[in-house]
Amino acid sequence: MSSSIIVFSDEPKRVIYPLSFAYLLKSKLGQNLVAITLDSEIKDEIINKGVDELILIKKKALLDQYEAILKNEVTNKNFKYIIGSSSSNDNDIISRIAAHLNLPMFTDVYQIDIEEENLILTRKVFGGKAISKISINKKESIALTVSSKKLDIELKSETKIRYIEELPASNIKFEKVEKKALSGVDISQAEIVIGVGRGFKQKEDLKLAEELASLINAQIGSSRPVAADYKWLPEDRWIGISGKIIKPNLYFAIGISGAPQHIGGIQDSKIIVALDKEKSAPIFNYADYCIVADLYQFLPILIKKIKERKTK
């Protein structure tokens, strides 16, 4: 019995991308290709990517239900690779399966090469500042999630289709559902962004940044703690790898030390100005202009000078 490549995504449109990588492995290594996803109108498009077996889930499920379905399918098959998309849900679900099966897992892979007895996986690390190449023996089973790449060709194949009608029981119980607070502003499109960080001692002090923003027609963003921990700003103002990636003409970071996750979200800014009272702050290594000062002393002076220029 030949081994299988199992491709999964909780969204049918996303399953197309890992199928591109899976088809490469199938064509080179001669394995069966199994796709598991939610039933939808694009099932014919999925079939035409060289899929040998398509398993369609009839009802939208919760994460632990998808986990149970995938765990059952993997257990019943002689699998070699488990591949998902680099979405937050797929990363979550595939990582659970990898932990259950004690498999090595690699996320956000954007290229797979086959060299003699090894697979070479390429992925970005350190917020996209470096590339990691990982060599894995082809005989080893692995789990991975891959970033966008779409297979352009269509391959007619004899595909076995099976439906999962009933969902397994879920351990998740909903007490209540609350809408996430959003500002309604997409800071990723702003030309000027002011980032606020833990250098601000309390929420009320953000008025300094807001006044400056109104004077220079900027939008306010923040480091992770300000939005995620302190809840001083809505989470759609969070700048970083896990938040918004921004590319403004000017980014002014105030009281932000410069963690790698934040730097990864601002590295394509045309000009970066950083204000921090610690001259050793990591953000100064990436800034075009560095201001070592106490924001509570510097910002009132800057605001005053801008107002004076505007009245002339």
ChimeraX commands (.cxc) that place a marker at each C-alpha (Angstrom):
marker #1 position 0.00,0.00,0.00 radius 0.5
marker #1 position 1.52,3.36,-1.06 radius 0.5
marker #1 position 1.72,6.18,1.42 radius 0.5
marker #1 position -0.47,9.28,1.22 radius 0.5
marker #1 position 0.00,13.03,1.22 radius 0.5
marker #1 position -2.86,14.50,3.23 radius 0.5
marker #1 position -3.83,18.10,2.50 radius 0.5
marker #1 position -6.23,19.89,4.83 radius 0.5
marker #1 position -7.79,23.31,5.18 radius 0.5
marker #1 position -10.93,24.41,6.97 radius 0.5
marker #1 position -11.59,26.75,4.00 radius 0.5
marker #1 position -11.98,25.18,0.51 radius 0.5
marker #1 position -10.37,28.15,-1.27 radius 0.5
marker #1 position -7.29,27.83,0.91 radius 0.5
marker #1 position -6.83,24.12,0.22 radius 0.5
marker #1 position -5.82,24.96,-3.38 radius 0.5
marker #1 position -2.49,26.41,-2.19 radius 0.5
marker #1 position -1.11,23.44,-0.24 radius 0.5
marker #1 position -2.28,21.23,-3.13 radius 0.5
marker #1 position 0.33,22.97,-5.30 radius 0.5
marker #1 position 3.10,21.75,-3.00 radius 0.5
marker #1 position 1.44,18.37,-2.51 radius 0.5
marker #1 position 1.24,17.77,-6.26 radius 0.5
marker #1 position 4.99,18.39,-6.57 radius 0.5
marker #1 position 5.63,15.73,-3.92 radius 0.5
marker #1 position 3.14,13.35,-5.53 radius 0.5
marker #1 position 4.66,13.69,-9.00 radius 0.5
marker #1 position 8.22,13.19,-7.72 radius 0.5
marker #1 position 7.61,10.57,-5.05 radius 0.5
marker #1 position 4.60,8.66,-6.42 radius 0.5
marker #1 position 2.26,8.98,-3.45 radius 0.5
marker #1 position -1.52,9.19,-3.23 radius 0.5
marker #1 position -2.94,12.67,-2.75 radius 0.5
marker #1 position -5.82,13.06,-0.29 radius 0.5
marker #1 position -7.59,16.40,0.24 radius 0.5
marker #1 position -9.84,17.07,3.23 radius 0.5
marker #1 position -11.92,20.24,3.43 radius 0.5
marker #1 position -15.40,21.70,3.83 radius 0.5
marker #1 position -17.91,20.86,1.11 radius 0.5
marker #1 position -18.36,23.74,-1.35 radius 0.5
marker #1 position -19.03,24.70,-4.95 radius 0.5
marker #1 position -15.31,24.59,-5.82 radius 0.5
marker #1 position -14.92,20.83,-5.32 radius 0.5
marker #1 position -14.38,20.32,-9.07 radius 0.5
marker #1 position -11.49,22.80,-8.99 radius 0.5
marker #1 position -9.96,20.84,-6.10 radius 0.5
marker #1 position -10.39,17.51,-7.93 radius 0.5
marker #1 position -8.57,18.90,-10.97 radius 0.5
marker #1 position -5.36,19.37,-9.00 radius 0.5
marker #1 position -4.42,15.70,-9.16 radius 0.5
marker #1 position -6.40,14.61,-6.09 radius 0.5
marker #1 position -6.89,10.85,-5.72 radius 0.5
marker #1 position -9.35,11.07,-2.84 radius 0.5
marker #1 position -11.46,14.03,-1.75 radius 0.5
marker #1 position -13.07,13.96,1.68 radius 0.5
marker #1 position -15.73,16.64,2.09 radius 0.5
marker #1 position -17.08,17.75,5.48 radius 0.5
marker #1 position -20.74,18.63,5.09 radius 0.5
marker #1 position -21.04,21.05,8.02 radius 0.5
marker #1 position -18.81,23.89,9.21 radius 0.5
marker #1 position -17.02,22.72,12.36 radius 0.5
marker #1 position -15.14,24.06,15.36 radius 0.5
marker #1 position -11.37,23.69,15.60 radius 0.5
marker #1 position -11.43,20.66,17.89 radius 0.5
marker #1 position -13.97,18.97,15.60 radius 0.5
marker #1 position -11.71,19.49,12.58 radius 0.5
marker #1 position -8.86,18.15,14.72 radius 0.5
marker #1 position -10.85,14.99,15.54 radius 0.5
marker #1 position -11.79,14.45,11.88 radius 0.5
marker #1 position -8.22,14.89,10.68 radius 0.5
marker #1 position -6.85,12.71,13.48 radius 0.5
marker #1 position -9.24,9.91,12.49 radius 0.5
marker #1 position -8.33,10.14,8.79 radius 0.5
marker #1 position -4.60,10.20,9.49 radius 0.5
marker #1 position -4.89,7.23,11.84 radius 0.5
marker #1 position -6.64,5.17,9.15 radius 0.5
marker #1 position -4.14,5.96,6.39 radius 0.5
marker #1 position -0.51,5.17,5.70 radius 0.5
marker #1 position 0.39,8.86,5.48 radius 0.5
marker #1 position 3.75,10.46,4.71 radius 0.5
marker #1 position 3.10,14.21,4.76 radius 0.5
marker #1 position 0.35,16.36,6.28 radius 0.5
marker #1 position 0.07,19.80,4.68 radius 0.5
marker #1 position -2.13,22.79,5.48 radius 0.5
marker #1 position -2.26,26.46,4.52 radius 0.5
marker #1 position -0.55,29.16,6.58 radius 0.5
marker #1 position -3.82,30.47,7.99 radius 0.5
marker #1 position -4.22,30.81,11.75 radius 0.5
marker #1 position -6.82,28.02,11.89 radius 0.5
marker #1 position -4.80,25.57,9.79 radius 0.5
marker #1 position -1.64,26.29,11.79 radius 0.5
marker #1 position -3.61,25.56,14.95 radius 0.5
marker #1 position -5.22,22.34,13.69 radius 0.5
marker #1 position -2.13,20.91,11.96 radius 0.5
marker #1 position 0.03,21.64,15.02 radius 0.5
marker #1 position -2.37,19.64,17.20 radius 0.5
marker #1 position -2.09,16.68,14.85 radius 0.5
marker #1 position 1.71,17.00,14.75 radius 0.5
marker #1 position 1.82,16.96,18.55 radius 0.5
marker #1 position -0.50,13.94,18.69 radius 0.5
marker #1 position 1.67,11.99,16.23 radius 0.5
marker #1 position 4.99,13.34,17.52 radius 0.5
marker #1 position 5.84,14.75,14.08 radius 0.5
marker #1 position 8.26,17.58,13.30 radius 0.5
marker #1 position 6.29,20.57,12.03 radius 0.5
marker #1 position 7.33,23.54,9.91 radius 0.5
marker #1 position 5.15,26.62,9.33 radius 0.5
marker #1 position 4.98,29.19,6.52 radius 0.5
marker #1 position 7.03,27.15,4.03 radius 0.5
marker #1 position 7.03,28.91,0.65 radius 0.5
marker #1 position 9.24,26.57,-1.38 radius 0.5
marker #1 position 9.91,22.83,-1.47 radius 0.5
marker #1 position 12.77,21.31,-3.44 radius 0.5
marker #1 position 13.75,17.67,-3.80 radius 0.5
marker #1 position 17.46,16.92,-3.79 radius 0.5
marker #1 position 18.47,13.25,-3.96 radius 0.5
marker #1 position 17.28,11.75,-0.65 radius 0.5
marker #1 position 16.16,14.97,1.00 radius 0.5
marker #1 position 13.37,17.53,0.92 radius 0.5
marker #1 position 14.59,21.12,1.20 radius 0.5
marker #1 position 12.03,23.37,2.89 radius 0.5
marker #1 position 12.46,27.14,2.56 radius 0.5
marker #1 position 10.78,29.57,4.95 radius 0.5
marker #1 position 11.26,33.14,6.15 radius 0.5
marker #1 position 12.40,33.77,9.73 radius 0.5
marker #1 position 13.07,36.77,11.99 radius 0.5
marker #1 position 10.14,38.73,10.61 radius 0.5
marker #1 position 11.17,38.11,7.01 radius 0.5
marker #1 position 14.72,39.37,7.50 radius 0.5
marker #1 position 16.31,35.98,6.90 radius 0.5
marker #1 position 15.63,32.75,5.04 radius 0.5
marker #1 position 15.88,29.32,6.63 radius 0.5
marker #1 position 16.51,26.19,4.56 radius 0.5
marker #1 position 15.71,22.90,6.29 radius 0.5
marker #1 position 16.85,19.53,4.96 radius 0.5
marker #1 position 14.57,16.56,5.79 radius 0.5
marker #1 position 15.08,12.98,4.69 radius 0.5
marker #1 position 12.31,11.94,2.27 radius 0.5
marker #1 position 11.63,8.86,4.39 radius 0.5
marker #1 position 10.67,10.95,7.41 radius 0.5
marker #1 position 7.03,11.90,7.98 radius 0.5
marker #1 position 6.42,15.60,8.62 radius 0.5
marker #1 position 3.65,18.17,9.04 radius 0.5
marker #1 position 3.85,21.61,7.49 radius 0.5
marker #1 position 1.84,24.66,6.54 radius 0.5
marker #1 position 2.60,26.57,3.38 radius 0.5
marker #1 position 2.13,30.13,2.17 radius 0.5
marker #1 position 0.29,31.06,-1.01 radius 0.5
marker #1 position 1.22,29.39,-4.27 radius 0.5
marker #1 position -1.39,28.36,-6.79 radius 0.5
marker #1 position -1.07,25.48,-9.23 radius 0.5
marker #1 position -2.00,26.82,-12.66 radius 0.5
marker #1 position -2.41,23.55,-14.52 radius 0.5
marker #1 position -5.47,21.33,-14.33 radius 0.5
marker #1 position -5.15,17.55,-14.09 radius 0.5
marker #1 position -8.12,15.35,-14.79 radius 0.5
marker #1 position -8.02,12.40,-12.41 radius 0.5
marker #1 position -10.14,9.53,-11.18 radius 0.5
marker #1 position -11.06,10.90,-7.80 radius 0.5
marker #1 position -12.82,9.01,-5.06 radius 0.5
marker #1 position -15.21,11.34,-3.21 radius 0.5
marker #1 position -16.40,10.67,0.31 radius 0.5
marker #1 position -18.59,12.82,2.56 radius 0.5
marker #1 position -18.46,13.23,6.34 radius 0.5
marker #1 position -22.07,13.86,7.29 radius 0.5
marker #1 position -21.91,14.05,11.07 radius 0.5
marker #1 position -19.44,16.03,13.13 radius 0.5
marker #1 position -17.71,14.58,16.19 radius 0.5
marker #1 position -18.66,16.05,19.56 radius 0.5
marker #1 position -16.92,19.27,20.53 radius 0.5
marker #1 position -15.41,20.07,23.93 radius 0.5
marker #1 position -15.95,23.79,23.35 radius 0.5
marker #1 position -18.90,25.46,25.04 radius 0.5
marker #1 position -19.89,29.03,24.22 radius 0.5
marker #1 position -20.89,31.16,27.19 radius 0.5
marker #1 position -21.33,34.31,25.13 radius 0.5
marker #1 position -20.12,35.95,21.93 radius 0.5
marker #1 position -18.72,39.47,21.97 radius 0.5
marker #1 position -17.73,41.51,18.93 radius 0.5
marker #1 position -14.08,42.52,18.87 radius 0.5
marker #1 position -13.68,46.27,19.17 radius 0.5
marker #1 position -12.35,47.76,15.92 radius 0.5
marker #1 position -11.42,51.32,15.07 radius 0.5
marker #1 position -12.65,51.13,11.48 radius 0.5
marker #1 position -9.36,52.54,10.17 radius 0.5
marker #1 position -6.94,50.46,8.06 radius 0.5
marker #1 position -3.54,51.72,9.21 radius 0.5
marker #1 position -1.82,49.53,6.62 radius 0.5
marker #1 position -2.95,52.07,3.99 radius 0.5
marker #1 position -1.90,55.22,5.89 radius 0.5
marker #1 position 0.90,57.42,4.54 radius 0.5
marker #1 position 1.96,58.56,8.00 radius 0.5
marker #1 position 1.69,56.35,11.10 radius 0.5
marker #1 position 2.54,57.16,14.70 radius 0.5
marker #1 position 3.23,54.07,16.79 radius 0.5
marker #1 position 2.75,54.20,20.56 radius 0.5
marker #1 position 4.32,51.76,22.99 radius 0.5
marker #1 position 4.90,51.01,26.65 radius 0.5
marker #1 position 6.82,54.25,27.06 radius 0.5
marker #1 position 3.40,55.79,27.69 radius 0.5
marker #1 position 2.57,55.33,31.37 radius 0.5
marker #1 position -1.22,55.42,31.10 radius 0.5
marker #1 position -3.97,55.45,28.49 radius 0.5
marker #1 position -4.77,59.13,29.03 radius 0.5
marker #1 position -1.25,60.05,27.97 radius 0.5
marker #1 position -1.94,58.81,24.45 radius 0.5
marker #1 position -3.57,62.20,23.93 radius 0.5
marker #1 position -0.07,63.52,23.26 radius 0.5
marker #1 position 0.31,61.15,20.31 radius 0.5
marker #1 position -3.24,61.85,19.14 radius 0.5
marker #1 position -2.63,65.60,19.13 radius 0.5
marker #1 position 0.55,65.13,17.13 radius 0.5
marker #1 position -1.28,62.83,14.71 radius 0.5
marker #1 position -4.00,65.43,14.09 radius 0.5
marker #1 position -1.33,68.04,13.28 radius 0.5
marker #1 position 0.51,65.94,10.69 radius 0.5
marker #1 position -2.49,64.00,9.34 radius 0.5
marker #1 position -1.26,60.66,10.73 radius 0.5
marker #1 position -2.97,57.51,11.96 radius 0.5
marker #1 position -2.23,55.98,15.36 radius 0.5
marker #1 position -0.87,52.44,15.63 radius 0.5
marker #1 position 0.68,50.58,18.54 radius 0.5
marker #1 position 3.00,47.86,19.71 radius 0.5
marker #1 position 1.47,44.55,20.84 radius 0.5
marker #1 position 1.17,45.29,24.60 radius 0.5
marker #1 position -0.76,48.53,24.08 radius 0.5
marker #1 position -3.48,46.80,22.02 radius 0.5
marker #1 position -3.38,43.16,23.18 radius 0.5
marker #1 position -2.47,43.48,26.88 radius 0.5
marker #1 position -3.49,46.95,28.05 radius 0.5
marker #1 position -6.43,47.25,25.62 radius 0.5
marker #1 position -5.76,50.98,25.26 radius 0.5
marker #1 position -6.38,50.74,21.51 radius 0.5
marker #1 position -8.41,48.34,19.34 radius 0.5
marker #1 position -6.46,45.35,18.02 radius 0.5
marker #1 position -6.67,46.57,14.42 radius 0.5
marker #1 position -4.15,49.26,15.49 radius 0.5
marker #1 position -1.61,46.61,16.48 radius 0.5
marker #1 position 1.52,46.80,14.29 radius 0.5
marker #1 position 3.70,43.73,13.84 radius 0.5
marker #1 position 3.95,40.25,12.36 radius 0.5
marker #1 position 0.85,39.14,14.28 radius 0.5
marker #1 position -0.94,42.44,13.66 radius 0.5
marker #1 position -0.83,44.89,10.75 radius 0.5
marker #1 position 2.07,45.11,8.32 radius 0.5
marker #1 position 2.50,48.77,7.38 radius 0.5
marker #1 position 4.43,50.55,4.59 radius 0.5
marker #1 position 3.93,54.28,5.24 radius 0.5
marker #1 position 6.04,57.12,3.89 radius 0.5
marker #1 position 6.77,58.01,7.52 radius 0.5
marker #1 position 6.60,55.87,10.64 radius 0.5
marker #1 position 7.19,57.64,13.97 radius 0.5
marker #1 position 7.68,55.14,16.82 radius 0.5
marker #1 position 7.21,56.68,20.25 radius 0.5
marker #1 position 8.15,54.74,23.39 radius 0.5
marker #1 position 8.54,51.48,21.44 radius 0.5
marker #1 position 11.70,49.52,22.22 radius 0.5
marker #1 position 11.60,47.51,19.00 radius 0.5
marker #1 position 10.87,43.81,19.50 radius 0.5
marker #1 position 11.50,41.64,16.39 radius 0.5
marker #1 position 7.78,41.04,15.90 radius 0.5
marker #1 position 7.19,44.81,15.72 radius 0.5
marker #1 position 10.17,45.45,13.46 radius 0.5
marker #1 position 8.86,42.82,11.06 radius 0.5
marker #1 position 5.70,44.90,10.67 radius 0.5
marker #1 position 7.42,48.22,9.90 radius 0.5
marker #1 position 10.53,47.28,7.93 radius 0.5
marker #1 position 9.10,48.46,4.60 radius 0.5
marker #1 position 8.41,51.99,5.88 radius 0.5
marker #1 position 10.20,54.60,3.75 radius 0.5
marker #1 position 11.37,56.65,6.74 radius 0.5
marker #1 position 11.43,55.48,10.36 radius 0.5
marker #1 position 11.80,57.96,13.21 radius 0.5
marker #1 position 12.20,56.50,16.70 radius 0.5
marker #1 position 11.82,58.26,20.05 radius 0.5
marker #1 position 12.88,56.41,23.19 radius 0.5
marker #1 position 14.59,57.42,26.41 radius 0.5
marker #1 position 16.88,54.38,26.33 radius 0.5
marker #1 position 19.73,54.91,23.88 radius 0.5
marker #1 position 20.22,51.12,23.69 radius 0.5
marker #1 position 16.65,50.53,22.44 radius 0.5
marker #1 position 16.79,47.95,19.57 radius 0.5
marker #1 position 14.54,50.08,17.37 radius 0.5
marker #1 position 17.39,52.57,16.91 radius 0.5
marker #1 position 19.19,49.92,14.83 radius 0.5
marker #1 position 16.42,50.21,12.22 radius 0.5
marker #1 position 15.49,53.89,12.43 radius 0.5
marker #1 position 16.59,56.56,9.96 radius 0.5
marker #1 position 16.34,59.21,12.67 radius 0.5
marker #1 position 16.89,58.46,16.37 radius 0.5
marker #1 position 15.73,60.68,19.21 radius 0.5
marker #1 position 16.96,59.79,22.71 radius 0.5
marker #1 position 14.59,61.67,24.99 radius 0.5
marker #1 position 11.74,61.39,27.45 radius 0.5
marker #1 position 8.56,61.45,25.39 radius 0.5
marker #1 position 6.80,63.50,28.08 radius 0.5
marker #1 position 9.37,66.24,27.63 radius 0.5
marker #1 position 9.91,65.96,23.89 radius 0.5
marker #1 position 6.37,65.65,22.51 radius 0.5
marker #1 position 4.95,68.88,24.04 radius 0.5
marker #1 position 7.86,70.82,22.53 radius 0.5
marker #1 position 7.42,69.15,19.13 radius 0.5
marker #1 position 3.68,69.81,19.15 radius 0.5
marker #1 position 4.28,73.46,20.08 radius 0.5
marker #1 position 6.82,73.91,17.26 radius 0.5
marker #1 position 4.48,72.38,14.67 radius 0.5
marker #1 position 1.63,74.63,15.79 radius 0.5
marker #1 position 3.87,77.66,15.52 radius 0.5
marker #1 position 4.84,76.74,11.96 radius 0.5
marker #1 position 1.21,76.22,10.99 radius 0.5
marker #1 position 0.23,79.71,12.23 radius 0.5
marker #1 position 2.94,81.48,10.23 radius 0.5
marker link #1:1,2 radius 0.2
marker link #1:2,3 radius 0.2
marker link #1:3,4 radius 0.2
marker link #1:4,5 radius 0.2
marker link #1:5,6 radius 0.2
marker link #1:6,7 radius 0.2
marker link #1:7,8 radius 0.2
marker link #1:8,9 radius 0.2
marker link #1:9,10 radius 0.2
marker link #1:10,11 radius 0.2
marker link #1:11,12 radius 0.2
marker link #1:12,13 radius 0.2
marker link #1:13,14 radius 0.2
marker link #1:14,15 radius 0.2
marker link #1:15,16 radius 0.2
marker link #1:16,17 radius 0.2
marker link #1:17,18 radius 0.2
marker link #1:18,19 radius 0.2
marker link #1:19,20 radius 0.2
marker link #1:20,21 radius 0.2
marker link #1:21,22 radius 0.2
marker link #1:22,23 radius 0.2
marker link #1:23,24 radius 0.2
marker link #1:24,25 radius 0.2
marker link #1:25,26 radius 0.2
marker link #1:26,27 radius 0.2
marker link #1:27,28 radius 0.2
marker link #1:28,29 radius 0.2
marker link #1:29,30 radius 0.2
marker link #1:30,31 radius 0.2
marker link #1:31,32 radius 0.2
marker link #1:32,33 radius 0.2
marker link #1:33,34 radius 0.2
marker link #1:34,35 radius 0.2
marker link #1:35,36 radius 0.2
marker link #1:36,37 radius 0.2
marker link #1:37,38 radius 0.2
marker link #1:38,39 radius 0.2
marker link #1:39,40 radius 0.2
marker link #1:40,41 radius 0.2
marker link #1:41,42 radius 0.2
marker link #1:42,43 radius 0.2
marker link #1:43,44 radius 0.2
marker link #1:44,45 radius 0.2
marker link #1:45,46 radius 0.2
marker link #1:46,47 radius 0.2
marker link #1:47,48 radius 0.2
marker link #1:48,49 radius 0.2
marker link #1:49,50 radius 0.2
marker link #1:50,51 radius 0.2
marker link #1:51,52 radius 0.2
marker link #1:52,53 radius 0.2
marker link #1:53,54 radius 0.2
marker link #1:54,55 radius 0.2
marker link #1:55,56 radius 0.2
marker link #1:56,57 radius 0.2
marker link #1:57,58 radius 0.2
marker link #1:58,59 radius 0.2
marker link #1:59,60 radius 0.2
marker link #1:60,61 radius 0.2
marker link #1:61,62 radius 0.2
marker link #1:62,63 radius 0.2
marker link #1:63,64 radius 0.2
marker link #1:64,65 radius 0.2
marker link #1:65,66 radius 0.2
marker link #1:66,67 radius 0.2
marker link #1:67,68 radius 0.2
marker link #1:68,69 radius 0.2
marker link #1:69,70 radius 0.2
marker link #1:70,71 radius 0.2
marker link #1:71,72 radius 0.2
marker link #1:72,73 radius 0.2
marker link #1:73,74 radius 0.2
marker link #1:74,75 radius 0.2
marker link #1:75,76 radius 0.2
marker link #1:76,77 radius 0.2
marker link #1:77,78 radius 0.2
marker link #1:78,79 radius 0.2
marker link #1:79,80 radius 0.2
marker link #1:80,81 radius 0.2
marker link #1:81,82 radius 0.2
marker link #1:82,83 radius 0.2
marker link #1:83,84 radius 0.2
marker link #1:84,85 radius 0.2
marker link #1:85,86 radius 0.2
marker link #1:86,87 radius 0.2
marker link #1:87,88 radius 0.2
marker link #1:88,89 radius 0.2
marker link #1:89,90 radius 0.2
marker link #1:90,91 radius 0.2
marker link #1:91,92 radius 0.2
marker link #1:92,93 radius 0.2
marker link #1:93,94 radius 0.2
marker link #1:94,95 radius 0.2
marker link #1:95,96 radius 0.2
marker link #1:96,97 radius 0.2
marker link #1:97,98 radius 0.2
marker link #1:98,99 radius 0.2
marker link #1:99,100 radius 0.2
marker link #1:100,101 radius 0.2
marker link #1:101,102 radius 0.2
marker link #1:102,103 radius 0.2
marker link #1:103,104 radius 0.2
marker link #1:104,105 radius 0.2
marker link #1:105,106 radius 0.2
marker link #1:106,107 radius 0.2
marker link #1:107,108 radius 0.2
marker link #1:108,109 radius 0.2
marker link #1:109,110 radius 0.2
marker link #1:110,111 radius 0.2
marker link #1:111,112 radius 0.2
marker link #1:112,113 radius 0.2
marker link #1:113,114 radius 0.2
marker link #1:114,115 radius 0.2
marker link #1:115,116 radius 0.2
marker link #1:116,117 radius 0.2
marker link #1:117,118 radius 0.2
marker link #1:118,119 radius 0.2
marker link #1:119,120 radius 0.2
marker link #1:120,121 radius 0.2
marker link #1:121,122 radius 0.2
marker link #1:122,123 radius 0.2
marker link #1:123,124 radius 0.2
marker link #1:124,125 radius 0.2
marker link #1:125,126 radius 0.2
marker link #1:126,127 radius 0.2
marker link #1:127,128 radius 0.2
marker link #1:128,129 radius 0.2
marker link #1:129,130 radius 0.2
marker link #1:130,131 radius 0.2
marker link #1:131,132 radius 0.2
marker link #1:132,133 radius 0.2
marker link #1:133,134 radius 0.2
marker link #1:134,135 radius 0.2
marker link #1:135,136 radius 0.2
marker link #1:136,137 radius 0.2
marker link #1:137,138 radius 0.2
marker link #1:138,139 radius 0.2
marker link #1:139,140 radius 0.2
marker link #1:140,141 radius 0.2
marker link #1:141,142 radius 0.2
marker link #1:142,143 radius 0.2
marker link #1:143,144 radius 0.2
marker link #1:144,145 radius 0.2
marker link #1:145,146 radius 0.2
marker link #1:146,147 radius 0.2
marker link #1:147,148 radius 0.2
marker link #1:148,149 radius 0.2
marker link #1:149,150 radius 0.2
marker link #1:150,151 radius 0.2
marker link #1:151,152 radius 0.2
marker link #1:152,153 radius 0.2
marker link #1:153,154 radius 0.2
marker link #1:154,155 radius 0.2
marker link #1:155,156 radius 0.2
marker link #1:156,157 radius 0.2
marker link #1:157,158 radius 0.2
marker link #1:158,159 radius 0.2
marker link #1:159,160 radius 0.2
marker link #1:160,161 radius 0.2
marker link #1:161,162 radius 0.2
marker link #1:162,163 radius 0.2
marker link #1:163,164 radius 0.2
marker link #1:164,165 radius 0.2
marker link #1:165,166 radius 0.2
marker link #1:166,167 radius 0.2
marker link #1:167,168 radius 0.2
marker link #1:168,169 radius 0.2
marker link #1:169,170 radius 0.2
marker link #1:170,171 radius 0.2
marker link #1:171,172 radius 0.2
marker link #1:172,173 radius 0.2
marker link #1:173,174 radius 0.2
marker link #1:174,175 radius 0.2
marker link #1:175,176 radius 0.2
marker link #1:176,177 radius 0.2
marker link #1:177,178 radius 0.2
marker link #1:178,179 radius 0.2
marker link #1:179,180 radius 0.2
marker link #1:180,181 radius 0.2
marker link #1:181,182 radius 0.2
marker link #1:182,183 radius 0.2
marker link #1:183,184 radius 0.2
marker link #1:184,185 radius 0.2
marker link #1:185,186 radius 0.2
marker link #1:186,187 radius 0.2
marker link #1:187,188 radius 0.2
marker link #1:188,189 radius 0.2
marker link #1:189,190 radius 0.2
marker link #1:190,191 radius 0.2
marker link #1:191,192 radius 0.2
marker link #1:192,193 radius 0.2
marker link #1:193,194 radius 0.2
marker link #1:194,195 radius 0.2
marker link #1:195,196 radius 0.2
marker link #1:196,197 radius 0.2
marker link #1:197,198 radius 0.2
marker link #1:198,199 radius 0.2
marker link #1:199,200 radius 0.2
marker link #1:200,201 radius 0.2
marker link #1:201,202 radius 0.2
marker link #1:202,203 radius 0.2
marker link #1:203,204 radius 0.2
marker link #1:204,205 radius 0.2
marker link #1:205,206 radius 0.2
marker link #1:206,207 radius 0.2
marker link #1:207,208 radius 0.2
marker link #1:208,209 radius 0.2
marker link #1:209,210 radius 0.2
marker link #1:210,211 radius 0.2
marker link #1:211,212 radius 0.2
marker link #1:212,213 radius 0.2
marker link #1:213,214 radius 0.2
marker link #1:214,215 radius 0.2
marker link #1:215,216 radius 0.2
marker link #1:216,217 radius 0.2
marker link #1:217,218 radius 0.2
marker link #1:218,219 radius 0.2
marker link #1:219,220 radius 0.2
marker link #1:220,221 radius 0.2
marker link #1:221,222 radius 0.2
marker link #1:222,223 radius 0.2
marker link #1:223,224 radius 0.2
marker link #1:224,225 radius 0.2
marker link #1:225,226 radius 0.2
marker link #1:226,227 radius 0.2
marker link #1:227,228 radius 0.2
marker link #1:228,229 radius 0.2
marker link #1:229,230 radius 0.2
marker link #1:230,231 radius 0.2
marker link #1:231,232 radius 0.2
marker link #1:232,233 radius 0.2
marker link #1:233,234 radius 0.2
marker link #1:234,235 radius 0.2
marker link #1:235,236 radius 0.2
marker link #1:236,237 radius 0.2
marker link #1:237,238 radius 0.2
marker link #1:238,239 radius 0.2
marker link #1:239,240 radius 0.2
marker link #1:240,241 radius 0.2
marker link #1:241,242 radius 0.2
marker link #1:242,243 radius 0.2
marker link #1:243,244 radius 0.2
marker link #1:244,245 radius 0.2
marker link #1:245,246 radius 0.2
marker link #1:246,247 radius 0.2
marker link #1:247,248 radius 0.2
marker link #1:248,249 radius 0.2
marker link #1:249,250 radius 0.2
marker link #1:250,251 radius 0.2
marker link #1:251,252 radius 0.2
marker link #1:252,253 radius 0.2
marker link #1:253,254 radius 0.2
marker link #1:254,255 radius 0.2
marker link #1:255,256 radius 0.2
marker link #1:256,257 radius 0.2
marker link #1:257,258 radius 0.2
marker link #1:258,259 radius 0.2
marker link #1:259,260 radius 0.2
marker link #1:260,261 radius 0.2
marker link #1:261,262 radius 0.2
marker link #1:262,263 radius 0.2
marker link #1:263,264 radius 0.2
marker link #1:264,265 radius 0.2
marker link #1:265,266 radius 0.2
marker link #1:266,267 radius 0.2
marker link #1:267,268 radius 0.2
marker link #1:268,269 radius 0.2
marker link #1:269,270 radius 0.2
marker link #1:270,271 radius 0.2
marker link #1:271,272 radius 0.2
marker link #1:272,273 radius 0.2
marker link #1:273,274 radius 0.2
marker link #1:274,275 radius 0.2
marker link #1:275,276 radius 0.2
marker link #1:276,277 radius 0.2
marker link #1:277,278 radius 0.2
marker link #1:278,279 radius 0.2
marker link #1:279,280 radius 0.2
marker link #1:280,281 radius 0.2
marker link #1:281,282 radius 0.2
marker link #1:282,283 radius 0.2
marker link #1:283,284 radius 0.2
marker link #1:284,285 radius 0.2
marker link #1:285,286 radius 0.2
marker link #1:286,287 radius 0.2
marker link #1:287,288 radius 0.2
marker link #1:288,289 radius 0.2
marker link #1:289,290 radius 0.2
marker link #1:290,291 radius 0.2
marker link #1:291,292 radius 0.2
marker link #1:292,293 radius 0.2
marker link #1:293,294 radius 0.2
marker link #1:294,295 radius 0.2
marker link #1:295,296 radius 0.2
marker link #1:296,297 radius 0.2
marker link #1:297,298 radius 0.2
marker link #1:298,299 radius 0.2
marker link #1:299,300 radius 0.2
marker link #1:300,301 radius 0.2
marker link #1:301,302 radius 0.2
marker link #1:302,303 radius 0.2
marker link #1:303,304 radius 0.2
marker link #1:304,305 radius 0.2
marker link #1:305,306 radius 0.2
marker link #1:306,307 radius 0.2
marker link #1:307,308 radius 0.2
marker link #1:308,309 radius 0.2
marker link #1:309,310 radius 0.2
marker link #1:310,311 radius 0.2
marker link #1:311,312 radius 0.2
view
